[in-house]
Amino acid sequence: PPSQSNLRFEILLEAPTAAAQRTDETPMTYLNKGQYYGLCIQDQDKFDGEFTTIIKLMFHDDTHRKLASTYWSFWLTQQNSPKNARAIDIG
């Protein structure tokens, strides 16, 4: 359904929301390692050209957020070309 927001861009992560959730918590989506998920960005102004954006992913749990840079650094050491490694592919 159309968004009731006055924001210019609408972003949709194409991943299912967790089935079991508490009513007093924000809905969460769990992403699986090695799984591809679509990200749809729609411009409410209908601009038909290229634009640049930044996508930020973060862990929900504070402990995981603190370890994220360690995990990222380790992941980079496992790549053939760390300077050119990409965790997100745009297609």
C-alpha positions in Angstrom: 0.0 0.0 0.0 1.1 3.6 -0.6 3.0 5.2 2.3 1.5 8.0 4.3 4.9 9.5 4.9 6.0 12.9 3.6 9.5 11.6 3.0 10.8 11.7 -0.6 12.1 8.1 -0.8 10.4 4.9 0.2 12.8 2.0 1.0 11.6 -1.6 1.2 13.7 -4.5 2.3 12.4 -7.5 0.5 12.7 -10.0 3.5 10.0 -11.5 5.6 9.4 -10.1 9.1 9.9 -12.5 12.0 6.7 -14.4 12.8 7.0 -14.4 16.6 7.1 -10.9 18.0 6.0 -9.2 21.1 3.3 -6.6 20.6 5.3 -3.9 22.5 8.4 -4.2 20.3 9.3 -2.9 16.9 8.9 -5.6 14.2 12.2 -7.3 13.3 13.6 -9.0 10.2 16.3 -11.5 10.5 18.8 -11.7 7.7 20.6 -15.0 7.0 24.3 -15.3 6.0 24.8 -16.0 2.4 21.2 -15.1 1.5 20.3 -12.4 -1.0 17.7 -9.8 -0.2 16.3 -7.2 -2.5 16.2 -3.5 -1.6 13.7 -1.4 -3.4 14.1 2.4 -3.4 11.3 4.5 -4.8 11.4 8.2 -5.4 8.1 9.8 -4.5 9.0 12.7 -6.9 9.3 10.2 -9.8 12.8 11.4 -10.8 13.9 9.3 -13.7 17.7 9.3 -13.4 20.6 8.2 -11.3 21.1 9.1 -7.7 23.6 8.2 -5.0 22.6 6.8 -1.6 24.1 5.3 1.5 22.8 2.0 2.9 23.6 1.3 6.6 23.0 -2.1 8.1 23.4 -2.7 11.8 22.8 -5.3 14.4 19.8 -5.1 16.8 21.7 -6.5 19.8 24.2 -4.1 21.4 26.8 -6.8 22.0 26.7 -7.7 18.3 27.0 -4.0 17.3 30.2 -3.8 19.4 31.7 -6.8 17.7 30.6 -5.8 14.2 33.9 -4.1 13.3 35.8 -7.1 14.4 33.6 -9.4 12.3 34.0 -7.0 9.3 37.8 -6.9 9.7 38.0 -10.7 9.8 35.8 -11.0 6.7 38.0 -8.6 4.8 41.1 -10.7 5.6 39.4 -13.7 4.0 38.9 -11.9 0.7 41.2 -12.2 -2.3 41.4 -8.4 -2.8 40.3 -6.7 0.5 40.5 -3.2 -1.1 38.0 -4.2 -3.8 35.8 -6.5 -1.6 32.1 -5.9 -1.7 29.6 -7.1 0.8 26.7 -5.7 -1.2 26.1 -6.1 -4.9 24.0 -3.7 -6.8 22.2 -5.3 -9.7 
